[in-house]
């Protein structure tokens, strides 16, 4: 089973975690900068030799900050 990249957003912050079987492997939180969060989560994941994930957007539309985070993570080397 592939780990999942779970995303949560609040009014100020954007949280991204890579979770495998209920255990958090990598996490990032950024204040209103989804591109930096996507790049950082990709960098940390690749350091732990995680290359492929399933994108869990938690019901949020694939638009705006969620899309920017996903695009930055893909550009950083993660495969969804």
PDB file of N, CA, C and O in Angstrom:
ATOM      1  N   UNK A   1       0.835  -1.179   0.000  1.00  0.00           N
ATOM      2  CA  UNK A   1       0.000   0.000   0.000  1.00  0.00           C
ATOM      3  C   UNK A   1       0.886   1.251   0.000  1.00  0.00           C
ATOM      4  O   UNK A   1       1.867   1.331   0.739  1.00  0.00           O
ATOM      5  N   UNK A   2       0.526   2.216  -0.834  1.00  0.00           N
ATOM      6  CA  UNK A   2       1.301   3.451  -0.932  1.00  0.00           C
ATOM      7  C   UNK A   2       0.965   4.390   0.218  1.00  0.00           C
ATOM      8  O   UNK A   2      -0.173   4.417   0.686  1.00  0.00           O
ATOM      9  N   UNK A   3       1.936   5.152   0.671  1.00  0.00           N
ATOM     10  CA  UNK A   3       1.630   6.189   1.667  1.00  0.00           C
ATOM     11  C   UNK A   3       0.773   7.276   1.024  1.00  0.00           C
ATOM     12  O   UNK A   3       0.758   7.428  -0.197  1.00  0.00           O
ATOM     13  N   UNK A   4       0.057   8.034   1.863  1.00  0.00           N
ATOM     14  CA  UNK A   4      -0.804   9.083   1.317  1.00  0.00           C
ATOM     15  C   UNK A   4      -0.323  10.444   1.776  1.00  0.00           C
ATOM     16  O   UNK A   4       0.159  10.615   2.896  1.00  0.00           O
ATOM     17  N   UNK A   5      -0.465  11.399   0.886  1.00  0.00           N
ATOM     18  CA  UNK A   5      -0.151  12.793   1.179  1.00  0.00           C
ATOM     19  C   UNK A   5      -1.461  13.460   1.570  1.00  0.00           C
ATOM     20  O   UNK A   5      -2.269  13.809   0.710  1.00  0.00           O
ATOM     21  N   UNK A   6      -1.668  13.635   2.874  1.00  0.00           N
ATOM     22  CA  UNK A   6      -2.904  14.212   3.397  1.00  0.00           C
ATOM     23  C   UNK A   6      -2.720  15.713   3.578  1.00  0.00           C
ATOM     24  O   UNK A   6      -1.687  16.172   4.065  1.00  0.00           O
ATOM     25  N   UNK A   7      -3.740  16.471   3.178  1.00  0.00           N
ATOM     26  CA  UNK A   7      -3.679  17.929   3.232  1.00  0.00           C
ATOM     27  C   UNK A   7      -4.807  18.446   4.106  1.00  0.00           C
ATOM     28  O   UNK A   7      -5.943  17.983   4.004  1.00  0.00           O
ATOM     29  N   UNK A   8      -4.489  19.413   4.969  1.00  0.00           N
ATOM     30  CA  UNK A   8      -5.503  20.122   5.757  1.00  0.00           C
ATOM     31  C   UNK A   8      -5.201  21.604   5.649  1.00  0.00           C
ATOM     32  O   UNK A   8      -4.043  22.016   5.714  1.00  0.00           O
ATOM     33  N   UNK A   9      -6.239  22.399   5.483  1.00  0.00           N
ATOM     34  CA  UNK A   9      -6.020  23.842   5.436  1.00  0.00           C
ATOM     35  C   UNK A   9      -6.940  24.529   6.428  1.00  0.00           C
ATOM     36  O   UNK A   9      -8.097  24.145   6.600  1.00  0.00           O
ATOM     37  N   UNK A  10      -6.408  25.542   7.069  1.00  0.00           N
ATOM     38  CA  UNK A  10      -7.200  26.399   7.943  1.00  0.00           C
ATOM     39  C   UNK A  10      -7.216  27.781   7.304  1.00  0.00           C
ATOM     40  O   UNK A  10      -6.767  27.945   6.169  1.00  0.00           O
ATOM     41  N   UNK A  11      -7.721  28.763   8.013  1.00  0.00           N
ATOM     42  CA  UNK A  11      -7.744  30.108   7.440  1.00  0.00           C
ATOM     43  C   UNK A  11      -6.345  30.681   7.247  1.00  0.00           C
ATOM     44  O   UNK A  11      -6.121  31.471   6.329  1.00  0.00           O
ATOM     45  N   UNK A  12      -5.404  30.293   8.102  1.00  0.00           N
ATOM     46  CA  UNK A  12      -4.054  30.844   8.024  1.00  0.00           C
ATOM     47  C   UNK A  12      -3.006  29.847   7.549  1.00  0.00           C
ATOM     48  O   UNK A  12      -2.069  30.228   6.848  1.00  0.00           O
ATOM     49  N   UNK A  13      -3.146  28.586   7.916  1.00  0.00           N
ATOM     50  CA  UNK A  13      -2.087  27.612   7.696  1.00  0.00           C
ATOM     51  C   UNK A  13      -2.502  26.528   6.715  1.00  0.00           C
ATOM     52  O   UNK A  13      -3.685  26.274   6.489  1.00  0.00           O
ATOM     53  N   UNK A  14      -1.492  25.906   6.146  1.00  0.00           N
ATOM     54  CA  UNK A  14      -1.667  24.763   5.263  1.00  0.00           C
ATOM     55  C   UNK A  14      -0.780  23.649   5.813  1.00  0.00           C
ATOM     56  O   UNK A  14       0.428  23.829   5.968  1.00  0.00           O
ATOM     57  N   UNK A  15      -1.379  22.510   6.104  1.00  0.00           N
ATOM     58  CA  UNK A  15      -0.661  21.376   6.683  1.00  0.00           C
ATOM     59  C   UNK A  15      -0.619  20.246   5.662  1.00  0.00           C
ATOM     60  O   UNK A  15      -1.618  19.968   5.000  1.00  0.00           O
ATOM     61  N   UNK A  16       0.520  19.603   5.534  1.00  0.00           N
ATOM     62  CA  UNK A  16       0.667  18.447   4.659  1.00  0.00           C
ATOM     63  C   UNK A  16       1.423  17.368   5.422  1.00  0.00           C
ATOM     64  O   UNK A  16       2.446  17.639   6.052  1.00  0.00           O
ATOM     65  N   UNK A  17       0.908  16.138   5.359  1.00  0.00           N
ATOM     66  CA  UNK A  17       1.545  15.007   6.037  1.00  0.00           C
ATOM     67  C   UNK A  17       1.597  13.828   5.084  1.00  0.00           C
ATOM     68  O   UNK A  17       0.681  13.627   4.285  1.00  0.00           O
ATOM     69  N   UNK A  18       2.654  13.059   5.165  1.00  0.00           N
ATOM     70  CA  UNK A  18       2.701  11.778   4.470  1.00  0.00           C
ATOM     71  C   UNK A  18       2.492  10.717   5.527  1.00  0.00           C
ATOM     72  O   UNK A  18       3.284  10.578   6.459  1.00  0.00           O
ATOM     73  N   UNK A  19       1.399   9.962   5.363  1.00  0.00           N
ATOM     74  CA  UNK A  19       0.956   8.994   6.364  1.00  0.00           C
ATOM     75  C   UNK A  19       0.968   7.603   5.738  1.00  0.00           C
ATOM     76  O   UNK A  19       0.518   7.417   4.608  1.00  0.00           O
ATOM     77  N   UNK A  20       1.480   6.641   6.475  1.00  0.00           N
ATOM     78  CA  UNK A  20       1.472   5.249   6.027  1.00  0.00           C
ATOM     79  C   UNK A  20       0.939   4.383   7.154  1.00  0.00           C
ATOM     80  O   UNK A  20       1.601   4.208   8.177  1.00  0.00           O
ATOM     81  N   UNK A  21      -0.247   3.847   6.968  1.00  0.00           N
ATOM     82  CA  UNK A  21      -0.838   2.956   7.961  1.00  0.00           C
ATOM     83  C   UNK A  21      -1.109   3.628   9.292  1.00  0.00           C
ATOM     84  O   UNK A  21      -0.953   2.995  10.336  1.00  0.00           O
ATOM     85  N   UNK A  22      -1.506   4.876   9.289  1.00  0.00           N
ATOM     86  CA  UNK A  22      -1.803   5.577  10.527  1.00  0.00           C
ATOM     87  C   UNK A  22      -0.595   6.189  11.208  1.00  0.00           C
ATOM     88  O   UNK A  22      -0.730   6.808  12.264  1.00  0.00           O
ATOM     89  N   UNK A  23       0.584   6.029  10.626  1.00  0.00           N
ATOM     90  CA  UNK A  23       1.809   6.577  11.207  1.00  0.00           C
ATOM     91  C   UNK A  23       2.310   7.719  10.321  1.00  0.00           C
ATOM     92  O   UNK A  23       2.502   7.541   9.118  1.00  0.00           O
ATOM     93  N   UNK A  24       2.518   8.881  10.918  1.00  0.00           N
ATOM     94  CA  UNK A  24       3.009  10.033  10.168  1.00  0.00           C
ATOM     95  C   UNK A  24       4.503   9.878   9.917  1.00  0.00           C
ATOM     96  O   UNK A  24       5.291   9.745  10.853  1.00  0.00           O
ATOM     97  N   UNK A  25       4.880   9.897   8.647  1.00  0.00           N
ATOM     98  CA  UNK A  25       6.282   9.752   8.276  1.00  0.00           C
ATOM     99  C   UNK A  25       6.960  11.106   8.091  1.00  0.00           C
ATOM    100  O   UNK A  25       8.107  11.292   8.496  1.00  0.00           O
ATOM    101  N   UNK A  26       6.249  12.048   7.479  1.00  0.00           N
ATOM    102  CA  UNK A  26       6.781  13.377   7.187  1.00  0.00           C
ATOM    103  C   UNK A  26       5.650  14.377   7.354  1.00  0.00           C
ATOM    104  O   UNK A  26       4.517  14.092   6.966  1.00  0.00           O
ATOM    105  N   UNK A  27       5.935  15.547   7.926  1.00  0.00           N
ATOM    106  CA  UNK A  27       4.896  16.575   8.025  1.00  0.00           C
ATOM    107  C   UNK A  27       5.500  17.957   7.820  1.00  0.00           C
ATOM    108  O   UNK A  27       6.675  18.198   8.100  1.00  0.00           O
ATOM    109  N   UNK A  28       4.651  18.862   7.318  1.00  0.00           N
ATOM    110  CA  UNK A  28       5.047  20.240   7.045  1.00  0.00           C
ATOM    111  C   UNK A  28       3.849  21.127   7.327  1.00  0.00           C
ATOM    112  O   UNK A  28       2.715  20.753   7.028  1.00  0.00           O
ATOM    113  N   UNK A  29       4.091  22.305   7.905  1.00  0.00           N
ATOM    114  CA  UNK A  29       3.029  23.306   7.987  1.00  0.00           C
ATOM    115  C   UNK A  29       3.619  24.655   7.633  1.00  0.00           C
ATOM    116  O   UNK A  29       4.697  25.026   8.097  1.00  0.00           O
ATOM    117  N   UNK A  30       2.897  25.372   6.809  1.00  0.00           N
ATOM    118  CA  UNK A  30       3.349  26.681   6.346  1.00  0.00           C
ATOM    119  C   UNK A  30       2.199  27.661   6.462  1.00  0.00           C
ATOM    120  O   UNK A  30       1.033  27.302   6.295  1.00  0.00           O
ATOM    121  N   UNK A  31       2.544  28.887   6.746  1.00  0.00           N
ATOM    122  CA  UNK A  31       1.535  29.930   6.808  1.00  0.00           C
ATOM    123  C   UNK A  31       1.384  30.537   5.417  1.00  0.00           C
ATOM    124  O   UNK A  31       2.261  31.255   4.937  1.00  0.00           O
ATOM    125  N   UNK A  32       0.277  30.239   4.794  1.00  0.00           N
ATOM    126  CA  UNK A  32      -0.157  30.813   3.513  1.00  0.00           C
ATOM    127  C   UNK A  32       0.901  30.781   2.406  1.00  0.00           C
ATOM    128  O   UNK A  32       0.988  31.729   1.626  1.00  0.00           O
ATOM    129  N   UNK A  33       1.698  29.731   2.317  1.00  0.00           N
ATOM    130  CA  UNK A  33       2.619  29.575   1.197  1.00  0.00           C
ATOM    131  C   UNK A  33       2.600  28.124   0.722  1.00  0.00           C
ATOM    132  O   UNK A  33       3.443  27.327   1.135  1.00  0.00           O
ATOM    133  N   UNK A  34       1.649  27.776  -0.139  1.00  0.00           N
ATOM    134  CA  UNK A  34       1.514  26.382  -0.564  1.00  0.00           C
ATOM    135  C   UNK A  34       2.673  25.891  -1.415  1.00  0.00           C
ATOM    136  O   UNK A  34       2.992  24.702  -1.378  1.00  0.00           O
ATOM    137  N   UNK A  35       3.310  26.761  -2.176  1.00  0.00           N
ATOM    138  CA  UNK A  35       4.427  26.334  -3.018  1.00  0.00           C
ATOM    139  C   UNK A  35       5.604  25.897  -2.150  1.00  0.00           C
ATOM    140  O   UNK A  35       6.217  24.863  -2.413  1.00  0.00           O
ATOM    141  N   UNK A  36       5.921  26.675  -1.121  1.00  0.00           N
ATOM    142  CA  UNK A  36       7.014  26.305  -0.212  1.00  0.00           C
ATOM    143  C   UNK A  36       6.685  25.015   0.532  1.00  0.00           C
ATOM    144  O   UNK A  36       7.566  24.183   0.747  1.00  0.00           O
ATOM    145  N   UNK A  37       5.427  24.844   0.926  1.00  0.00           N
ATOM    146  CA  UNK A  37       5.025  23.616   1.620  1.00  0.00           C
ATOM    147  C   UNK A  37       5.168  22.410   0.703  1.00  0.00           C
ATOM    148  O   UNK A  37       5.642  21.360   1.136  1.00  0.00           O
ATOM    149  N   UNK A  38       4.764  22.544  -0.561  1.00  0.00           N
ATOM    150  CA  UNK A  38       4.888  21.447  -1.521  1.00  0.00           C
ATOM    151  C   UNK A  38       6.332  21.073  -1.782  1.00  0.00           C
ATOM    152  O   UNK A  38       6.670  19.892  -1.849  1.00  0.00           O
ATOM    153  N   UNK A  39       7.183  22.072  -1.930  1.00  0.00           N
ATOM    154  CA  UNK A  39       8.601  21.803  -2.163  1.00  0.00           C
ATOM    155  C   UNK A  39       9.241  21.139  -0.949  1.00  0.00           C
ATOM    156  O   UNK A  39      10.042  20.215  -1.092  1.00  0.00           O
ATOM    157  N   UNK A  40       8.889  21.611   0.243  1.00  0.00           N
ATOM    158  CA  UNK A  40       9.487  21.061   1.463  1.00  0.00           C
ATOM    159  C   UNK A  40       9.023  19.632   1.727  1.00  0.00           C
ATOM    160  O   UNK A  40       9.823  18.790   2.136  1.00  0.00           O
ATOM    161  N   UNK A  41       7.729  19.346   1.495  1.00  0.00           N
ATOM    162  CA  UNK A  41       7.233  17.982   1.728  1.00  0.00           C
ATOM    163  C   UNK A  41       7.885  17.017   0.732  1.00  0.00           C
ATOM    164  O   UNK A  41       8.198  15.881   1.088  1.00  0.00           O
ATOM    165  N   UNK A  42       8.091  17.461  -0.510  1.00  0.00           N
ATOM    166  CA  UNK A  42       8.752  16.614  -1.507  1.00  0.00           C
ATOM    167  C   UNK A  42      10.199  16.353  -1.112  1.00  0.00           C
ATOM    168  O   UNK A  42      10.680  15.226  -1.223  1.00  0.00           O
ATOM    169  N   UNK A  43      10.890  17.381  -0.655  1.00  0.00           N
ATOM    170  CA  UNK A  43      12.293  17.231  -0.248  1.00  0.00           C
ATOM    171  C   UNK A  43      12.422  16.262   0.921  1.00  0.00           C
ATOM    172  O   UNK A  43      13.279  15.378   0.911  1.00  0.00           O
ATOM    173  N   UNK A  44      11.564  16.431   1.935  1.00  0.00           N
ATOM    174  CA  UNK A  44      11.621  15.544   3.104  1.00  0.00           C
ATOM    175  C   UNK A  44      11.249  14.110   2.734  1.00  0.00           C
ATOM    176  O   UNK A  44      11.830  13.160   3.257  1.00  0.00           O
ATOM    177  N   UNK A  45      10.280  13.956   1.833  1.00  0.00           N
ATOM    178  CA  UNK A  45       9.869  12.614   1.418  1.00  0.00           C
ATOM    179  C   UNK A  45      10.994  11.911   0.668  1.00  0.00           C
ATOM    180  O   UNK A  45      11.257  10.732   0.906  1.00  0.00           O
ATOM    181  N   UNK A  46      11.649  12.619  -0.224  1.00  0.00           N
ATOM    182  CA  UNK A  46      12.736  12.007  -0.986  1.00  0.00           C
ATOM    183  C   UNK A  46      13.920  11.653  -0.088  1.00  0.00           C
ATOM    184  O   UNK A  46      14.629  10.683  -0.357  1.00  0.00           O
ATOM    185  N   UNK A  47      14.141  12.429   0.973  1.00  0.00           N
ATOM    186  CA  UNK A  47      15.194  12.083   1.936  1.00  0.00           C
ATOM    187  C   UNK A  47      14.888  10.764   2.633  1.00  0.00           C
ATOM    188  O   UNK A  47      15.802  10.026   3.003  1.00  0.00           O
ATOM    189  N   UNK A  48      13.596  10.464   2.815  1.00  0.00           N
ATOM    190  CA  UNK A  48      13.192   9.205   3.448  1.00  0.00           C
ATOM    191  C   UNK A  48      12.911   8.120   2.412  1.00  0.00           C
ATOM    192  O   UNK A  48      12.349   7.074   2.738  1.00  0.00           O
ATOM    193  N   UNK A  49      13.304   8.374   1.161  1.00  0.00           N
ATOM    194  CA  UNK A  49      13.156   7.425   0.055  1.00  0.00           C
ATOM    195  C   UNK A  49      11.691   7.111  -0.266  1.00  0.00           C
ATOM    196  O   UNK A  49      11.361   5.988  -0.646  1.00  0.00           O
ATOM    197  N   UNK A  50      10.822   8.104  -0.112  1.00  0.00           N
ATOM    198  CA  UNK A  50       9.417   7.987  -0.508  1.00  0.00           C
ATOM    199  C   UNK A  50       9.284   8.727  -1.830  1.00  0.00           C
ATOM    200  O   UNK A  50       9.504   9.936  -1.892  1.00  0.00           O
ATOM    201  N   UNK A  51       8.924   8.000  -2.896  1.00  0.00           N
ATOM    202  CA  UNK A  51       8.826   8.634  -4.209  1.00  0.00           C
ATOM    203  C   UNK A  51       7.399   8.676  -4.741  1.00  0.00           C
ATOM    204  O   UNK A  51       7.064   9.559  -5.531  1.00  0.00           O
ATOM    205  N   UNK A  52       6.558   7.740  -4.322  1.00  0.00           N
ATOM    206  CA  UNK A  52       5.195   7.657  -4.836  1.00  0.00           C
ATOM    207  C   UNK A  52       4.212   7.740  -3.684  1.00  0.00           C
ATOM    208  O   UNK A  52       4.363   7.043  -2.681  1.00  0.00           O
ATOM    209  N   UNK A  53       3.203   8.592  -3.826  1.00  0.00           N
ATOM    210  CA  UNK A  53       2.177   8.759  -2.801  1.00  0.00           C
ATOM    211  C   UNK A  53       0.805   8.826  -3.470  1.00  0.00           C
ATOM    212  O   UNK A  53       0.691   9.001  -4.683  1.00  0.00           O
ATOM    213  N   UNK A  54      -0.218   8.684  -2.653  1.00  0.00           N
ATOM    214  CA  UNK A  54      -1.598   8.903  -3.083  1.00  0.00           C
ATOM    215  C   UNK A  54      -2.013  10.245  -2.500  1.00  0.00           C
ATOM    216  O   UNK A  54      -1.823  10.485  -1.307  1.00  0.00           O
ATOM    217  N   UNK A  55      -2.577  11.123  -3.323  1.00  0.00           N
ATOM    218  CA  UNK A  55      -2.935  12.470  -2.872  1.00  0.00           C
ATOM    219  C   UNK A  55      -4.310  12.442  -2.221  1.00  0.00           C
ATOM    220  O   UNK A  55      -5.310  12.148  -2.875  1.00  0.00           O
ATOM    221  N   UNK A  56      -4.353  12.749  -0.922  1.00  0.00           N
ATOM    222  CA  UNK A  56      -5.601  12.794  -0.150  1.00  0.00           C
ATOM    223  C   UNK A  56      -5.908  14.253   0.145  1.00  0.00           C
ATOM    224  O   UNK A  56      -5.316  14.852   1.043  1.00  0.00           O
ATOM    225  N   UNK A  57      -6.837  14.823  -0.617  1.00  0.00           N
ATOM    226  CA  UNK A  57      -7.139  16.246  -0.461  1.00  0.00           C
ATOM    227  C   UNK A  57      -8.259  16.486   0.536  1.00  0.00           C
ATOM    228  O   UNK A  57      -8.682  17.629   0.709  1.00  0.00           O
ATOM    229  N   UNK A  58      -8.748  15.458   1.191  1.00  0.00           N
ATOM    230  CA  UNK A  58      -9.716  15.545   2.295  1.00  0.00           C
ATOM    231  C   UNK A  58     -10.988  16.302   1.921  1.00  0.00           C
ATOM    232  O   UNK A  58     -11.532  17.047   2.736  1.00  0.00           O
ATOM    233  N   UNK A  59     -11.453  16.113   0.708  1.00  0.00           N
ATOM    234  CA  UNK A  59     -12.699  16.746   0.297  1.00  0.00           C
ATOM    235  C   UNK A  59     -12.548  18.162  -0.216  1.00  0.00           C
ATOM    236  O   UNK A  59     -13.517  18.740  -0.707  1.00  0.00           O
ATOM    237  N   UNK A  60     -11.353  18.741  -0.116  1.00  0.00           N
ATOM    238  CA  UNK A  60     -11.135  20.084  -0.656  1.00  0.00           C
ATOM    239  C   UNK A  60     -11.083  20.004  -2.178  1.00  0.00           C
ATOM    240  O   UNK A  60     -10.579  19.031  -2.740  1.00  0.00           O
ATOM    241  N   UNK A  61     -11.606  21.033  -2.838  1.00  0.00           N
ATOM    242  CA  UNK A  61     -11.553  21.069  -4.297  1.00  0.00           C
ATOM    243  C   UNK A  61     -10.105  21.184  -4.748  1.00  0.00           C
ATOM    244  O   UNK A  61      -9.287  21.822  -4.085  1.00  0.00           O
ATOM    245  N   UNK A  62      -9.797  20.565  -5.872  1.00  0.00           N
ATOM    246  CA  UNK A  62      -8.449  20.645  -6.439  1.00  0.00           C
ATOM    247  C   UNK A  62      -8.330  21.988  -7.157  1.00  0.00           C
ATOM    248  O   UNK A  62      -8.448  22.077  -8.379  1.00  0.00           O
ATOM    249  N   UNK A  63      -8.091  23.031  -6.355  1.00  0.00           N
ATOM    250  CA  UNK A  63      -8.139  24.396  -6.856  1.00  0.00           C
ATOM    251  C   UNK A  63      -7.370  25.289  -5.893  1.00  0.00           C
ATOM    252  O   UNK A  63      -7.317  25.003  -4.697  1.00  0.00           O
ATOM    253  N   UNK A  64      -6.786  26.343  -6.384  1.00  0.00           N
ATOM    254  CA  UNK A  64      -6.132  27.314  -5.512  1.00  0.00           C
ATOM    255  C   UNK A  64      -4.918  26.753  -4.788  1.00  0.00           C
ATOM    256  O   UNK A  64      -4.017  26.191  -5.411  1.00  0.00           O
ATOM    257  N   UNK A  65      -4.900  26.910  -3.458  1.00  0.00           N
ATOM    258  CA  UNK A  65      -3.741  26.504  -2.661  1.00  0.00           C
ATOM    259  C   UNK A  65      -3.501  25.004  -2.686  1.00  0.00           C
ATOM    260  O   UNK A  65      -2.351  24.568  -2.636  1.00  0.00           O
ATOM    261  N   UNK A  66      -4.561  24.200  -2.762  1.00  0.00           N
ATOM    262  CA  UNK A  66      -4.396  22.739  -2.819  1.00  0.00           C
ATOM    263  C   UNK A  66      -3.681  22.354  -4.112  1.00  0.00           C
ATOM    264  O   UNK A  66      -2.779  21.517  -4.104  1.00  0.00           O
ATOM    265  N   UNK A  67      -4.088  22.967  -5.217  1.00  0.00           N
ATOM    266  CA  UNK A  67      -3.456  22.693  -6.509  1.00  0.00           C
ATOM    267  C   UNK A  67      -2.001  23.171  -6.519  1.00  0.00           C
ATOM    268  O   UNK A  67      -1.129  22.478  -7.042  1.00  0.00           O
ATOM    269  N   UNK A  68      -1.735  24.342  -5.950  1.00  0.00           N
ATOM    270  CA  UNK A  68      -0.365  24.859  -5.900  1.00  0.00           C
ATOM    271  C   UNK A  68       0.541  23.933  -5.102  1.00  0.00           C
ATOM    272  O   UNK A  68       1.678  23.681  -5.501  1.00  0.00           O
ATOM    273  N   UNK A  69       0.044  23.423  -3.971  1.00  0.00           N
ATOM    274  CA  UNK A  69       0.829  22.495  -3.157  1.00  0.00           C
ATOM    275  C   UNK A  69       1.119  21.220  -3.945  1.00  0.00           C
ATOM    276  O   UNK A  69       2.251  20.737  -3.946  1.00  0.00           O
ATOM    277  N   UNK A  70       0.107  20.673  -4.611  1.00  0.00           N
ATOM    278  CA  UNK A  70       0.287  19.438  -5.379  1.00  0.00           C
ATOM    279  C   UNK A  70       1.270  19.644  -6.528  1.00  0.00           C
ATOM    280  O   UNK A  70       2.137  18.800  -6.758  1.00  0.00           O
ATOM    281  N   UNK A  71       1.145  20.746  -7.245  1.00  0.00           N
ATOM    282  CA  UNK A  71       2.056  21.019  -8.362  1.00  0.00           C
ATOM    283  C   UNK A  71       3.497  21.187  -7.883  1.00  0.00           C
ATOM    284  O   UNK A  71       4.427  20.708  -8.532  1.00  0.00           O
ATOM    285  N   UNK A  72       3.683  21.866  -6.748  1.00  0.00           N
ATOM    286  CA  UNK A  72       5.031  22.055  -6.206  1.00  0.00           C
ATOM    287  C   UNK A  72       5.624  20.729  -5.732  1.00  0.00           C
ATOM    288  O   UNK A  72       6.821  20.493  -5.898  1.00  0.00           O
ATOM    289  N   UNK A  73       4.796  19.865  -5.145  1.00  0.00           N
ATOM    290  CA  UNK A  73       5.282  18.551  -4.702  1.00  0.00           C
ATOM    291  C   UNK A  73       5.673  17.698  -5.905  1.00  0.00           C
ATOM    292  O   UNK A  73       6.681  16.992  -5.866  1.00  0.00           O
ATOM    293  N   UNK A  74       4.879  17.762  -6.972  1.00  0.00           N
ATOM    294  CA  UNK A  74       5.228  17.026  -8.196  1.00  0.00           C
ATOM    295  C   UNK A  74       6.528  17.556  -8.789  1.00  0.00           C
ATOM    296  O   UNK A  74       7.390  16.781  -9.204  1.00  0.00           O
ATOM    297  N   UNK A  75       6.665  18.872  -8.827  1.00  0.00           N
ATOM    298  CA  UNK A  75       7.887  19.478  -9.371  1.00  0.00           C
ATOM    299  C   UNK A  75       9.105  19.105  -8.519  1.00  0.00           C
ATOM    300  O   UNK A  75      10.224  19.022  -9.026  1.00  0.00           O
ATOM    301  N   UNK A  76       8.876  18.882  -7.222  1.00  0.00           N
ATOM    302  CA  UNK A  76       9.951  18.486  -6.319  1.00  0.00           C
ATOM    303  C   UNK A  76      10.347  17.028  -6.431  1.00  0.00           C
ATOM    304  O   UNK A  76      11.341  16.613  -5.835  1.00  0.00           O
ATOM    305  N   UNK A  77       9.583  16.233  -7.193  1.00  0.00           N
ATOM    306  CA  UNK A  77       9.964  14.846  -7.431  1.00  0.00           C
ATOM    307  C   UNK A  77       8.999  13.790  -6.939  1.00  0.00           C
ATOM    308  O   UNK A  77       9.228  12.603  -7.176  1.00  0.00           O
ATOM    309  N   UNK A  78       7.916  14.178  -6.254  1.00  0.00           N
ATOM    310  CA  UNK A  78       6.929  13.183  -5.817  1.00  0.00           C
ATOM    311  C   UNK A  78       6.039  12.781  -6.981  1.00  0.00           C
ATOM    312  O   UNK A  78       5.726  13.602  -7.843  1.00  0.00           O
ATOM    313  N   UNK A  79       5.637  11.528  -7.003  1.00  0.00           N
ATOM    314  CA  UNK A  79       4.715  11.033  -8.029  1.00  0.00           C
ATOM    315  C   UNK A  79       3.399  10.688  -7.365  1.00  0.00           C
ATOM    316  O   UNK A  79       3.370  10.004  -6.342  1.00  0.00           O
ATOM    317  N   UNK A  80       2.298  11.167  -7.954  1.00  0.00           N
ATOM    318  CA  UNK A  80       0.958  10.840  -7.442  1.00  0.00           C
ATOM    319  C   UNK A  80       0.329   9.883  -8.428  1.00  0.00           C
ATOM    320  O   UNK A  80      -0.806   9.451  -8.231  1.00  0.00           O
TER     321      UNK A  80
END
